[in-house]
């Protein structure tokens, strides 16, 4: 018997020595096999453990209990004895992307909601949209649980994103009409998004960074300033200066991936705590250096959001309080700066 995968139905014939299939492949593939005569008298789990050394016997027993293993197209039991020539079908796990768009009961901090919009305060650690490595437990899953009608809106109404460890305001469209309006406003750059960013080093005056951003040529999970990138502009003004770092208000004119993080790094003032864009302090007074090093994420918070309501066209504005970890860091820096 030769091994093969039928990509249309994810099924495969299986032999004891499958050449092209990896263990990961097999997790998501329908497997069909015939119990050979030399397994006669064995319990089903024992026979399968012999034929499928890729998996432990306990895992195979679990699959039998979960009815993922069928014997002659019937449900079976772990202790069922086989006598040879029985047909066994092993049903696959769902592919991660197939389970991504499912409701999950995840708490949301909703600041405003009506028939058109949801405005929420995203916590650190919550991924906005399912993707590689984060197929469940995302904001999209939470939104589908909170408002099931969002399954009829592309991307569950999400029109812009925040990085996993960036906190603050996000707006979600509850209808196709609202989504069209919000996307148009974003394209026309009439949505105003203001962030608080704590950066390394002292910045004395307001300014802006006008530099195109694109994918890094070798580190594909990173963005960088590059002449081949898309236009990007970030305005910033000084809120408060501490010992060796500065609190800025950054306003986005465009909305590129990692825009504030990349632009601040490009001008030599990386965000405190940024694990990707060199947010680790150096050459600082030891107490301050330790405090900043201990902050576990990029110090970035989407504080204020202003847009035209899709139905009424009235200008609306929301603010999200600074999260506790960020607020504590700022308070400690104020105390150290006064010493």
Backbone bond lengths (Angstrom), bond angles and torsions (degrees), N, CA, C in turn:
res aa  C-N    CA-C-N  psi(-1)  N-CA   C-N-CA  omega(-1)  CA-C   N-CA-C  phi
1 X - - - 1.469 - - 1.515 108.57 -
2 X 1.316 119.04 132.05 1.451 122.13 179.96 1.512 110.52 -100.77
3 X 1.316 116.70 154.20 1.458 121.88 -178.94 1.504 110.15 -93.27
4 X 1.325 116.04 138.26 1.456 120.14 176.70 1.510 109.41 -157.05
5 X 1.347 115.94 157.43 1.456 121.45 176.44 1.508 108.59 -118.50
6 X 1.316 115.32 128.54 1.457 121.09 172.82 1.521 107.16 -94.86
7 X 1.335 116.72 107.49 1.462 119.62 -173.20 1.514 112.95 -66.24
8 X 1.332 117.78 -20.89 1.462 118.68 -177.42 1.514 112.18 -76.66
9 X 1.326 117.37 -33.32 1.467 118.03 -179.62 1.518 112.48 -121.31
10 X 1.319 116.55 9.08 1.469 122.65 177.89 1.531 110.93 54.39
11 X 1.315 118.87 31.92 1.453 120.71 179.22 1.510 109.35 -104.95
12 X 1.332 116.29 157.34 1.456 120.52 179.37 1.506 109.99 -150.01
13 X 1.332 116.41 140.57 1.440 120.16 165.78 1.511 106.49 -77.94
14 X 1.322 116.19 149.96 1.458 118.54 -170.23 1.514 109.71 -133.06
15 X 1.329 115.89 135.47 1.461 121.04 172.84 1.513 107.81 -118.79
16 X 1.299 117.21 171.14 1.454 121.01 -178.41 1.518 111.89 -67.82
17 X 1.345 117.99 -17.36 1.459 121.40 179.73 1.536 109.88 -127.50
18 X 1.313 116.65 71.29 1.461 119.24 -176.85 1.521 110.92 -72.43
19 X 1.300 117.96 123.34 1.454 120.40 -176.26 1.527 113.23 -82.25
20 X 1.345 120.01 -50.82 1.461 117.86 -172.71 1.507 115.40 -85.82
21 X 1.334 119.40 -9.14 1.453 121.47 -172.80 1.523 111.40 -95.25
22 X 1.313 116.77 131.41 1.449 121.17 171.49 1.525 108.48 -93.51
23 X 1.336 116.29 168.65 1.466 119.23 177.94 1.523 110.46 -61.21
24 X 1.334 117.09 -38.19 1.463 120.21 178.31 1.524 111.28 -63.42
25 X 1.361 116.26 -41.58 1.461 119.57 177.22 1.519 111.09 -57.52
26 X 1.331 115.28 -44.69 1.456 119.98 -173.63 1.529 112.72 -65.88
27 X 1.344 115.78 -26.97 1.461 119.35 178.86 1.530 111.13 -59.31
28 X 1.342 117.29 -28.58 1.455 120.84 -172.17 1.524 112.28 -116.01
29 X 1.339 117.28 20.22 1.458 121.71 -174.04 1.524 110.17 -124.08
30 X 1.338 116.68 135.66 1.466 120.40 172.28 1.527 108.02 -67.87
31 X 1.319 115.89 125.27 1.466 120.64 178.86 1.519 109.83 -112.38
32 X 1.319 116.28 132.89 1.456 122.41 174.94 1.521 108.18 -120.17
33 X 1.319 117.12 132.91 1.461 119.83 176.59 1.521 110.21 -147.72
34 X 1.312 115.75 160.25 1.462 123.22 177.59 1.522 107.76 -110.93
35 X 1.331 116.54 129.48 1.461 120.66 178.58 1.529 108.85 -66.75
36 X 1.340 118.15 122.38 1.463 119.93 -179.87 1.530 111.89 -75.87
37 X 1.306 115.63 163.03 1.469 121.21 -176.28 1.515 112.44 -62.90
38 X 1.340 117.90 -30.30 1.468 118.63 -176.67 1.530 112.88 -74.75
39 X 1.338 117.18 -0.60 1.468 120.43 174.49 1.531 111.45 -99.33
40 X 1.318 117.42 2.87 1.465 121.43 -177.40 1.523 110.94 -56.63
41 X 1.326 115.54 132.63 1.460 121.74 178.38 1.513 113.86 92.96
42 X 1.320 117.82 -10.91 1.464 120.33 179.05 1.529 110.94 -82.26
43 X 1.328 115.26 152.47 1.463 118.80 168.90 1.521 108.42 -65.57
44 X 1.347 115.99 155.44 1.449 119.89 -177.59 1.522 111.76 -58.14
45 X 1.349 117.48 -44.08 1.465 118.69 -179.04 1.518 111.98 -64.45
46 X 1.348 116.89 -34.34 1.456 119.98 178.33 1.530 111.24 -68.38
47 X 1.331 115.90 -41.84 1.462 120.08 179.60 1.527 110.68 -64.02
48 X 1.333 116.16 -43.18 1.459 119.08 -178.98 1.525 111.74 -68.24
49 X 1.323 117.01 -35.99 1.464 119.76 177.57 1.521 110.69 -63.04
50 X 1.330 116.10 -33.77 1.461 120.76 177.77 1.525 111.47 -72.40
51 X 1.327 116.45 -39.01 1.462 120.75 -176.53 1.526 113.15 -83.68
52 X 1.334 117.01 -24.26 1.463 121.42 -174.69 1.529 110.39 -124.61
53 X 1.321 117.00 69.84 1.473 119.74 -176.66 1.529 113.27 -66.56
54 X 1.326 117.49 -9.29 1.467 119.89 177.31 1.525 111.13 -61.97
55 X 1.324 117.25 -29.23 1.451 121.28 -174.04 1.523 111.67 -119.23
56 X 1.318 115.44 151.22 1.457 120.36 178.50 1.529 109.98 -73.14
57 X 1.300 114.79 157.97 1.464 119.98 178.91 1.522 110.78 -63.97
58 X 1.338 116.96 -36.66 1.470 119.24 -179.95 1.523 110.97 -64.84
59 X 1.322 117.14 -36.67 1.458 119.49 177.82 1.521 110.66 -66.29
60 X 1.318 117.31 -41.99 1.461 120.84 178.76 1.522 110.72 -64.11
61 X 1.332 116.59 -38.29 1.465 119.88 177.06 1.528 110.68 -61.87
62 X 1.342 116.71 -41.65 1.464 120.81 178.00 1.516 110.91 -61.06
63 X 1.321 117.03 -42.33 1.460 120.62 -179.82 1.534 111.90 -65.34
64 X 1.330 115.94 -35.69 1.475 119.11 176.70 1.530 109.40 -63.93
65 X 1.325 116.35 -44.45 1.458 121.34 -179.57 1.527 110.33 -64.17
66 X 1.339 116.99 -36.47 1.466 121.70 179.89 1.530 112.49 -78.71
67 X 1.331 116.83 2.81 1.460 122.28 -179.32 1.531 112.22 63.50
68 X 1.324 115.98 27.26 1.449 120.40 174.11 1.528 111.56 -88.43
69 X 1.316 116.37 -8.57 1.462 121.16 175.76 1.521 108.13 -117.73
70 X 1.333 115.81 121.37 1.467 122.44 -177.19 1.524 108.56 -113.03
71 X 1.329 115.45 137.82 1.460 121.63 179.18 1.528 107.95 -112.49
72 X 1.349 116.14 117.12 1.465 121.27 -174.74 1.523 110.63 49.89
73 X 1.340 114.41 42.44 1.465 123.84 176.95 1.517 113.35 64.18
74 X 1.327 117.09 24.84 1.461 121.76 178.48 1.530 109.42 -126.70
75 X 1.334 115.49 151.85 1.454 119.29 171.01 1.513 109.02 -62.31
76 X 1.319 116.71 150.31 1.451 119.44 -175.88 1.523 109.76 -142.17
77 X 1.323 117.47 -173.64 1.456 122.56 -179.41 1.520 109.63 -129.25
78 X 1.315 114.98 162.69 1.464 120.72 -179.52 1.524 111.33 -60.33
79 X 1.332 117.18 -39.14 1.465 121.53 -173.15 1.528 114.06 -87.70
80 X 1.316 116.95 -1.00 1.465 119.53 -179.69 1.527 110.08 -60.35
81 X 1.320 116.65 131.26 1.459 120.15 -179.67 1.523 110.67 -88.32
82 X 1.312 114.65 142.65 1.471 121.04 178.26 1.528 109.17 -109.65
83 X 1.340 115.32 154.10 1.465 119.52 -175.27 1.536 112.19 -128.60
84 X 1.338 115.02 6.62 1.457 119.04 178.90 1.521 111.39 101.39
85 X 1.331 115.55 142.47 1.454 124.88 176.64 1.528 113.69 76.72
86 X 1.357 117.99 5.49 1.462 119.74 174.36 1.536 109.14 -74.40
87 X 1.330 115.04 148.80 1.462 120.75 176.26 1.522 109.40 -94.71
88 X 1.331 116.64 127.35 1.461 122.47 178.86 1.518 108.22 -115.99
89 X 1.324 115.95 131.48 1.472 121.15 173.93 1.523 108.57 -121.21
90 X 1.326 115.48 128.57 1.462 122.03 177.72 1.517 107.79 -108.74
91 X 1.320 115.87 119.34 1.461 121.23 -177.27 1.525 110.18 -85.40
92 X 1.322 117.41 142.39 1.472 119.95 -173.31 1.513 112.92 -80.17
93 X 1.314 114.02 160.99 1.454 119.67 165.31 1.514 108.20 -70.98
94 X 1.317 115.59 155.55 1.459 118.67 174.66 1.528 109.53 -69.53
95 X 1.324 116.17 141.24 1.452 120.11 174.76 1.530 108.34 -63.15
96 X 1.352 117.24 145.66 1.466 119.08 -177.21 1.522 113.52 -52.86
97 X 1.344 117.32 -42.61 1.464 118.41 -177.91 1.525 112.20 -68.27
98 X 1.361 117.06 -18.20 1.459 119.69 178.87 1.524 111.77 -78.62
99 X 1.325 117.10 -19.84 1.463 121.00 179.44 1.529 111.80 -102.09
100 X 1.337 116.60 -1.27 1.461 119.89 -172.13 1.523 112.75 -66.14
101 X 1.334 117.16 -42.67 1.455 120.31 -172.93 1.522 110.53 -93.68
102 X 1.318 115.24 60.56 1.453 121.25 178.97 1.523 109.61 -125.64
103 X 1.337 117.62 145.78 1.468 120.09 179.28 1.525 111.71 -65.03
104 X 1.329 115.69 141.58 1.461 121.73 173.71 1.524 108.36 -137.40
105 X 1.313 115.60 139.91 1.462 121.14 -176.90 1.528 109.77 -80.40
106 X 1.325 115.24 82.60 1.458 122.90 -179.69 1.525 107.48 -116.34
107 X 1.312 116.25 128.55 1.469 120.43 -176.46 1.528 110.77 -63.46
108 X 1.329 115.54 139.93 1.457 122.43 176.80 1.531 109.59 -121.82
109 X 1.327 116.20 140.47 1.467 121.70 175.41 1.527 107.27 -96.49
110 X 1.339 116.00 89.63 1.461 121.71 -174.86 1.525 109.79 -91.37
111 X 1.327 115.91 122.12 1.454 121.37 -179.68 1.525 112.50 -90.90
112 X 1.335 116.83 -26.79 1.464 121.26 -178.94 1.522 108.75 -157.54
113 X 1.345 115.85 142.58 1.464 119.87 175.77 1.522 109.63 -154.03
114 X 1.324 116.36 137.06 1.453 122.04 170.86 1.525 107.68 -142.49
115 X 1.297 119.01 -160.93 1.462 121.35 -176.91 1.530 112.96 -71.68
116 X 1.326 116.84 -15.88 1.465 120.52 -176.24 1.515 114.13 -108.64
117 X 1.323 116.85 -33.23 1.463 121.34 -168.03 1.519 113.10 -131.77
118 X 1.311 114.46 153.84 1.467 122.74 162.00 1.522 105.90 -127.55
119 X 1.322 116.99 127.58 1.461 121.50 173.26 1.522 106.63 -115.45
120 X 1.321 116.25 124.00 1.465 119.61 -174.40 1.516 110.85 -132.50
121 X 1.320 114.10 162.08 1.456 123.24 178.53 1.532 106.94 -106.16
122 X 1.333 117.12 105.67 1.471 121.38 -176.00 1.525 110.76 -80.22
123 X 1.330 117.17 130.74 1.466 119.37 176.88 1.516 111.96 -81.49
124 X 1.300 116.39 164.46 1.457 121.11 173.01 1.528 109.31 -65.26
125 X 1.320 116.17 145.03 1.459 120.94 177.08 1.513 114.49 93.93
126 X 1.324 118.32 -10.59 1.462 121.55 -178.59 1.529 109.12 -97.24
127 X 1.335 116.30 118.21 1.456 121.58 176.40 1.529 108.65 -74.74
128 X 1.323 116.80 138.95 1.461 119.73 -176.56 1.519 112.29 -71.88
129 X 1.326 117.25 -47.32 1.466 121.82 -170.90 1.523 109.29 -135.08
130 X 1.349 118.84 140.85 1.471 120.06 178.59 1.526 111.78 -57.15
131 X 1.320 114.92 145.20 1.456 121.22 178.05 1.509 109.46 -168.27
132 X 1.293 116.58 -174.52 1.458 121.77 -176.40 1.525 111.21 -54.81
133 X 1.325 116.17 120.61 1.458 121.40 -179.95 1.520 114.10 88.05
134 X 1.317 117.69 -11.12 1.474 121.83 179.84 1.521 109.18 -138.21
135 X 1.332 116.29 70.73 1.459 120.44 -175.20 1.521 112.65 -88.71
136 X 1.326 117.49 -18.06 1.462 121.05 177.19 1.520 109.16 -131.65
137 X 1.342 115.07 171.43 1.456 120.69 174.91 1.512 114.51 70.63
138 X 1.334 117.29 28.94 1.458 120.92 -177.44 1.529 111.24 -102.69
139 X 1.319 114.59 171.82 1.458 119.58 175.47 1.523 110.62 -59.82
140 X 1.326 117.51 -39.53 1.465 120.25 178.72 1.527 111.20 -58.38
141 X 1.329 117.90 -43.32 1.463 120.80 178.20 1.529 110.78 -62.24
142 X 1.331 115.92 -40.41 1.464 120.29 179.34 1.525 111.28 -65.69
143 X 1.325 117.13 -39.78 1.464 121.23 -179.72 1.523 111.34 -65.16
144 X 1.337 117.06 -40.27 1.461 120.26 179.59 1.525 111.57 -64.39
145 X 1.332 117.07 -29.81 1.466 120.34 175.81 1.522 110.62 -75.81
146 X 1.314 116.21 -42.25 1.469 120.47 -177.82 1.522 111.99 -68.69
147 X 1.320 116.81 -41.04 1.473 121.72 -176.82 1.527 108.64 -135.87
148 X 1.332 117.87 85.50 1.470 121.07 -174.62 1.523 114.54 -55.52
149 X 1.325 118.08 -25.40 1.464 119.94 -179.75 1.527 112.19 -65.15
150 X 1.332 116.91 -14.52 1.462 120.18 179.57 1.526 113.01 -67.22
151 X 1.344 117.17 -12.61 1.463 118.45 176.59 1.532 110.90 -64.85
152 X 1.330 117.28 -16.91 1.459 121.07 -179.82 1.531 112.11 -94.48
153 X 1.339 116.61 0.86 1.461 121.55 179.18 1.523 107.98 -111.40
154 X 1.328 119.27 130.97 1.470 120.35 179.96 1.523 112.11 -52.22
155 X 1.343 115.27 136.26 1.470 123.00 179.15 1.535 111.62 55.62
156 X 1.343 115.28 28.36 1.474 121.29 179.41 1.526 111.40 54.66
157 X 1.325 116.79 31.05 1.457 121.01 175.62 1.513 115.58 86.02
158 X 1.321 117.84 -1.03 1.467 120.87 -179.17 1.530 109.40 -72.51
159 X 1.320 116.95 124.23 1.466 120.96 -178.24 1.530 112.84 -114.72
160 X 1.321 117.54 -13.92 1.471 121.20 173.52 1.513 107.25 -152.49
161 X 1.318 116.49 164.34 1.461 119.90 -173.02 1.520 111.62 -127.64
162 X 1.319 114.35 160.66 1.456 122.56 166.69 1.518 107.80 -120.40
163 X 1.316 116.62 144.93 1.459 119.87 176.21 1.524 110.08 -58.83
164 X 1.315 116.07 157.65 1.467 121.92 -176.22 1.525 112.32 -49.20
165 X 1.327 117.93 -46.20 1.459 120.68 -174.31 1.517 113.73 -103.23
166 X 1.332 116.55 16.31 1.459 121.29 169.56 1.530 108.24 -95.95
167 X 1.304 116.27 135.37 1.462 120.82 -177.81 1.526 110.38 -101.38
168 X 1.346 115.18 166.00 1.447 119.36 168.27 1.505 116.29 119.18
169 X 1.318 115.90 -156.74 1.456 123.39 -163.77 1.528 113.93 -79.69
170 X 1.316 113.62 134.54 1.459 122.87 171.97 1.522 107.90 -135.64
171 X 1.330 116.62 141.08 1.460 120.90 174.29 1.519 108.61 -109.38
172 X 1.329 115.77 139.83 1.458 122.88 -178.91 1.520 108.04 -126.01
173 X 1.326 116.18 134.68 1.465 121.35 178.52 1.527 109.49 -87.69
174 X 1.336 117.29 133.87 1.458 121.00 -179.93 1.524 112.95 -94.52
175 X 1.333 116.85 -10.73 1.463 120.83 179.30 1.519 109.61 -135.56
176 X 1.323 115.95 162.96 1.457 120.25 177.13 1.530 110.69 -63.20
177 X 1.323 116.41 -37.99 1.458 120.29 179.93 1.524 110.77 -63.61
178 X 1.329 116.36 -44.30 1.461 120.07 178.80 1.527 111.04 -64.95
179 X 1.326 115.66 -39.76 1.459 118.97 179.23 1.530 111.62 -63.18
180 X 1.339 116.14 -42.24 1.463 120.31 177.93 1.522 110.88 -60.22
181 X 1.333 116.65 -42.79 1.459 121.02 179.80 1.525 111.36 -63.74
182 X 1.327 116.50 -46.34 1.465 120.01 -177.85 1.522 111.71 -66.10
183 X 1.319 117.04 -41.33 1.462 120.03 178.47 1.525 110.12 -62.56
184 X 1.327 116.28 -40.71 1.466 119.90 178.89 1.533 110.51 -64.17
185 X 1.334 116.63 -41.70 1.468 119.45 178.43 1.524 111.78 -63.44
186 X 1.333 116.13 -39.18 1.460 119.58 177.78 1.521 110.88 -65.23
187 X 1.323 116.33 -41.23 1.455 119.95 179.05 1.522 111.92 -65.48
188 X 1.322 115.94 -35.77 1.462 120.49 179.77 1.533 112.41 -84.29
189 X 1.335 115.89 -2.56 1.466 123.00 176.35 1.523 112.60 63.31
190 X 1.325 115.55 34.64 1.465 119.94 177.16 1.527 112.38 -97.99
191 X 1.330 117.41 -9.78 1.467 120.54 173.20 1.524 107.26 -79.21
192 X 1.319 116.74 128.38 1.460 120.68 -179.69 1.524 109.31 -103.13
193 X 1.329 115.28 125.64 1.466 121.06 -179.06 1.526 108.90 -126.28
194 X 1.320 115.50 116.16 1.469 121.60 -179.36 1.521 109.89 -111.81
195 X 1.319 115.55 132.96 1.460 122.63 -177.50 1.523 110.01 -120.44
196 X 1.332 115.73 150.72 1.459 121.63 165.58 1.522 107.27 -97.39
197 X 1.326 116.11 129.32 1.464 121.08 -179.12 1.527 108.58 -133.94
198 X 1.310 115.98 126.23 1.461 120.78 174.83 1.525 107.45 -97.77
199 X 1.349 115.67 118.10 1.457 120.13 -174.54 1.525 110.09 -116.61
200 X 1.311 115.30 156.85 1.454 121.40 177.43 1.527 110.48 -76.03
201 X 1.328 115.51 143.52 1.456 120.35 179.34 1.516 112.14 87.29
202 X 1.309 115.60 168.78 1.463 121.14 -178.17 1.522 110.50 -102.29
203 X 1.330 115.82 127.34 1.459 123.09 174.91 1.526 107.19 -112.51
204 X 1.308 116.19 125.83 1.466 120.31 -171.60 1.525 114.02 -91.45
205 X 1.338 117.77 -26.30 1.457 118.62 -173.85 1.520 111.07 -146.43
206 X 1.334 114.91 164.20 1.458 120.98 -179.00 1.522 110.70 -67.77
207 X 1.326 114.70 161.27 1.453 119.93 178.47 1.516 110.38 -173.61
208 X 1.301 115.84 -167.79 1.458 120.03 175.95 1.523 109.24 -148.71
209 X 1.303 115.13 158.18 1.460 121.92 175.34 1.522 106.47 -117.70
210 X 1.319 115.11 122.27 1.463 121.56 179.24 1.520 106.60 -120.38
211 X 1.339 116.11 91.72 1.465 120.59 -174.17 1.519 109.29 -149.34
212 X 1.342 117.73 128.90 1.473 120.59 -178.37 1.528 111.94 -65.39
213 X 1.326 115.32 146.20 1.463 121.51 -177.39 1.527 109.50 -122.15
214 X 1.325 115.50 135.43 1.464 121.45 177.00 1.508 110.51 -146.74
215 X 1.323 115.74 177.70 1.454 121.51 -179.94 1.521 110.41 -67.59
216 X 1.331 116.40 138.69 1.464 121.49 177.45 1.525 109.30 -62.81
217 X 1.324 117.11 140.31 1.467 120.99 -173.08 1.511 114.07 -67.13
218 X 1.343 117.99 -29.43 1.466 120.32 -178.25 1.519 113.23 -119.56
219 X 1.329 117.88 -31.83 1.467 121.40 179.09 1.521 107.88 -101.35
220 X 1.325 115.90 92.51 1.456 121.07 -165.76 1.524 114.34 -71.13
221 X 1.325 118.01 -12.67 1.463 119.80 176.29 1.534 111.58 -87.42
222 X 1.334 116.50 -4.59 1.459 120.94 -178.04 1.523 110.99 -107.92
223 X 1.314 114.29 154.54 1.459 121.73 171.14 1.523 107.38 -107.72
224 X 1.331 116.07 163.35 1.458 119.36 -179.19 1.520 109.86 -155.65
225 X 1.310 116.27 160.82 1.465 120.69 171.74 1.524 107.71 -74.86
226 X 1.326 116.30 124.81 1.458 121.37 -177.08 1.523 109.94 -152.27
227 X 1.310 116.02 145.04 1.468 120.03 -179.73 1.516 112.23 -64.70
228 X 1.335 117.12 -20.29 1.463 120.51 179.74 1.526 112.41 -91.54
229 X 1.331 117.08 2.94 1.455 120.50 -177.71 1.522 112.60 -82.93
230 X 1.342 113.95 -176.78 1.461 120.53 178.51 1.530 109.40 -90.12
231 X 1.332 117.15 147.87 1.467 120.27 -179.42 1.533 111.06 -55.09
232 X 1.323 116.31 139.55 1.466 121.15 -179.34 1.525 108.72 -149.18
233 X 1.319 115.74 134.58 1.464 120.06 178.41 1.525 109.62 -137.29
234 X 1.333 115.06 131.39 1.459 122.99 177.69 1.517 108.89 -125.57
235 X 1.327 117.31 126.44 1.463 122.33 174.26 1.531 108.30 -98.62
236 X 1.319 116.59 144.09 1.465 119.06 177.98 1.525 109.86 -141.15
237 X 1.326 114.40 150.38 1.468 120.95 172.90 1.516 108.83 -139.71
238 X 1.309 115.52 152.19 1.461 121.56 -174.46 1.527 110.27 -80.71
239 X 1.320 115.74 129.02 1.470 122.05 175.44 1.525 110.41 -99.21
240 X 1.335 116.00 -46.74 1.463 119.76 -176.19 1.528 108.34 -159.61
241 X 1.342 115.47 142.24 1.462 120.93 177.94 1.523 108.69 -111.94
242 X 1.329 115.14 130.98 1.468 122.04 179.03 1.529 108.64 -116.28
243 X 1.299 114.40 -171.31 1.463 119.87 176.19 1.522 109.22 -70.21
244 X 1.329 115.65 106.84 1.468 122.70 174.45 1.524 115.41 68.86
245 X 1.330 118.14 15.68 1.461 120.11 173.05 1.523 109.74 -156.52
246 X 1.342 115.18 164.01 1.456 121.08 -172.91 1.514 109.94 -136.30
247 X 1.325 115.53 137.06 1.457 120.71 174.12 1.526 107.72 -93.20
248 X 1.331 116.15 122.75 1.452 122.82 -178.65 1.524 111.17 -114.86
249 X 1.327 115.13 152.75 1.453 119.95 161.27 1.524 106.51 -101.72
250 X 1.327 115.70 119.57 1.457 121.32 179.82 1.525 109.02 -108.90
251 X 1.322 115.82 131.68 1.458 121.28 179.86 1.516 108.95 -117.56
252 X 1.321 115.60 129.87 1.462 120.84 -177.55 1.521 111.01 -88.46
253 X 1.306 115.86 127.67 1.456 120.21 169.95 1.528 109.67 -92.93
254 X 1.333 114.87 -29.22 1.467 122.12 173.36 1.523 107.79 -122.86
255 X 1.313 117.56 177.15 1.462 119.77 -176.52 1.513 112.65 -134.50
256 X 1.324 117.30 60.74 1.464 120.93 179.62 1.524 111.23 -80.87
257 X 1.313 115.67 155.68 1.462 121.17 177.42 1.524 110.23 -56.81
258 X 1.343 116.78 128.53 1.472 123.81 177.79 1.531 112.36 59.76
259 X 1.335 118.05 26.50 1.461 120.09 -169.00 1.528 113.79 -55.77
260 X 1.332 117.77 -53.20 1.466 119.63 -177.67 1.525 110.07 -63.60
261 X 1.307 116.99 -41.95 1.465 120.85 -178.49 1.530 110.94 -61.77
262 X 1.336 116.03 -43.97 1.468 120.58 -178.95 1.531 110.77 -69.74
263 X 1.316 117.53 -44.44 1.462 120.09 -177.68 1.528 112.03 -66.14
264 X 1.311 117.60 -41.71 1.462 119.44 179.10 1.533 111.32 -65.78
265 X 1.318 115.12 -39.79 1.472 119.06 176.01 1.523 110.25 -62.36
266 X 1.331 116.75 -38.97 1.468 120.95 -176.66 1.524 112.10 -64.69
267 X 1.338 118.53 -29.12 1.467 120.30 179.94 1.525 111.58 -97.98
268 X 1.339 116.40 12.90 1.457 120.43 174.43 1.506 115.32 84.70
269 X 1.328 117.46 18.99 1.469 121.19 -179.45 1.529 109.54 -133.75
270 X 1.316 116.33 67.82 1.464 121.56 -179.20 1.520 110.81 -60.77
271 X 1.322 115.98 152.59 1.453 120.22 177.91 1.522 111.20 -67.65
272 X 1.317 115.59 140.24 1.464 120.45 173.30 1.527 109.26 -57.69
273 X 1.311 117.17 134.08 1.459 122.18 174.75 1.506 115.49 79.74
274 X 1.335 117.97 2.63 1.466 119.78 -177.04 1.529 109.20 -75.55
275 X 1.346 117.98 113.64 1.457 120.34 -176.46 1.528 113.53 -76.76
276 X 1.332 117.05 -16.27 1.463 121.15 -175.22 1.518 112.44 -98.72
277 X 1.318 115.87 -38.54 1.464 120.00 -173.88 1.527 111.86 -112.60
278 X 1.334 115.48 46.62 1.467 122.65 169.02 1.520 113.59 56.75
279 X 1.331 115.63 55.32 1.451 119.50 179.57 1.512 114.20 -93.42
280 X 1.339 117.46 22.02 1.463 120.44 -179.63 1.523 109.63 -93.02
281 X 1.329 117.87 128.90 1.464 120.21 -177.63 1.518 112.01 -73.54
282 X 1.313 116.12 152.85 1.467 121.67 175.39 1.510 108.60 -147.05
283 X 1.317 116.31 154.83 1.465 122.57 178.12 1.529 111.38 57.87
284 X 1.335 116.24 38.69 1.455 120.84 178.15 1.519 109.98 -112.01
285 X 1.313 115.25 163.46 1.459 119.95 171.60 1.523 107.93 -56.70
286 X 1.336 119.85 134.34 1.475 122.77 -169.96 1.521 114.72 -52.57
287 X 1.322 118.01 -41.09 1.467 119.80 -177.63 1.524 110.64 -65.38
288 X 1.334 116.50 -43.71 1.462 120.80 179.30 1.524 110.27 -67.72
289 X 1.326 116.47 -43.07 1.464 120.36 -179.79 1.523 111.16 -59.08
290 X 1.327 116.75 -42.31 1.462 120.23 179.63 1.518 111.51 -66.62
291 X 1.335 115.74 -41.50 1.463 120.39 179.57 1.525 110.70 -60.10
292 X 1.323 117.23 -46.69 1.454 120.91 -178.56 1.514 111.85 -70.03
293 X 1.326 116.61 -37.03 1.473 120.44 179.04 1.516 111.46 -65.79
294 X 1.316 116.77 -30.35 1.462 120.59 -177.40 1.522 112.39 -77.69
295 X 1.332 118.32 -15.22 1.462 119.32 -179.81 1.528 108.17 -70.14
296 X 1.336 118.40 123.24 1.469 120.89 -164.25 1.523 116.58 -85.59
297 X 1.323 118.57 3.19 1.468 120.10 -176.05 1.516 108.90 -154.02
298 X 1.351 116.62 170.77 1.461 118.25 176.07 1.523 109.95 -64.87
299 X 1.321 115.72 135.09 1.469 121.43 -176.75 1.525 108.71 -83.00
300 X 1.321 115.12 79.07 1.463 121.35 -175.48 1.527 108.98 -141.27
301 X 1.334 115.33 129.80 1.464 120.85 -175.78 1.524 109.63 -138.93
302 X 1.326 117.08 123.40 1.465 122.34 176.68 1.523 107.98 -77.05
303 X 1.331 116.10 97.80 1.461 121.39 -168.35 1.523 114.21 -87.20
304 X 1.345 116.86 -37.80 1.457 119.29 -172.24 1.530 110.36 -137.06
305 X 1.337 115.81 139.47 1.460 122.06 -179.25 1.530 108.43 -134.22
306 X 1.329 116.42 128.27 1.463 121.64 -179.54 1.522 109.21 -130.14
307 X 1.347 116.09 131.25 1.467 120.13 -179.43 1.527 109.66 -158.55
308 X 1.325 114.72 169.33 1.472 120.60 175.44 1.520 108.99 -90.65
309 X 1.318 116.90 128.21 1.455 120.34 -179.55 1.532 109.31 -61.10
310 X 1.328 118.66 131.62 1.469 121.51 -175.72 1.521 114.93 -58.92
311 X 1.340 117.46 -29.62 1.471 119.67 -178.99 1.520 112.50 -91.91
312 X 1.328 116.97 -50.16 1.464 120.90 -173.08 1.524 112.95 -91.11
313 X 1.338 117.04 -18.53 1.465 124.06 -175.34 1.525 112.05 66.52
314 X 1.321 116.62 8.61 1.458 120.65 175.55 1.524 109.82 -71.10
315 X 1.344 116.62 140.18 1.457 120.31 178.32 1.534 108.83 -74.43
316 X 1.315 115.91 124.00 1.464 122.11 -178.61 1.526 109.67 -118.81
317 X 1.311 115.28 146.56 1.468 119.99 179.25 1.523 109.60 -137.87
318 X 1.334 115.75 139.15 1.453 121.78 177.29 1.523 109.14 -130.26
319 X 1.328 115.73 151.33 1.462 121.19 175.29 1.519 109.02 -129.94
320 X 1.312 115.79 143.39 1.464 121.86 177.88 1.525 108.76 -114.48
321 X 1.320 117.80 130.99 1.465 119.72 -179.93 1.525 111.61 -62.90
322 X 1.314 115.77 151.36 1.460 120.53 177.85 1.528 108.34 -63.89
323 X 1.332 119.08 129.79 1.463 120.30 -178.88 1.526 111.61 -63.56
324 X 1.314 115.36 158.76 1.462 120.43 -170.02 1.520 112.65 -59.99
325 X 1.329 118.16 -41.75 1.468 118.72 -176.89 1.519 110.85 -65.12
326 X 1.315 117.52 -39.71 1.460 122.91 179.18 1.529 109.75 -68.00
327 X 1.333 116.73 -44.58 1.464 121.30 -179.66 1.527 111.18 -61.87
328 X 1.327 116.93 -41.17 1.464 121.02 178.90 1.523 110.75 -64.43
329 X 1.322 116.68 -41.19 1.463 120.61 177.82 1.526 110.78 -60.69
330 X 1.331 117.80 -45.45 1.457 121.09 -179.22 1.530 111.24 -64.28
331 X 1.332 116.30 -41.33 1.462 119.97 -179.89 1.524 111.12 -63.73
332 X 1.312 116.81 -40.86 1.469 120.78 178.70 1.525 110.55 -66.01
333 X 1.317 117.46 -39.95 1.461 121.01 178.20 1.528 110.73 -63.70
334 X 1.329 117.41 -38.83 1.465 120.73 178.05 1.529 109.56 -60.99
335 X 1.301 117.01 -44.17 1.468 121.53 -179.19 1.524 111.04 -64.54
336 X 1.329 116.76 -42.36 1.463 120.36 -179.47 1.521 111.07 -69.11
337 X 1.334 116.82 -33.26 1.457 120.50 -179.68 1.523 111.13 -68.70
338 X 1.330 117.03 -30.81 1.457 121.07 -178.76 1.527 112.15 -76.65
339 X 1.346 116.70 -21.45 1.470 119.86 -175.77 1.534 110.31 -68.54
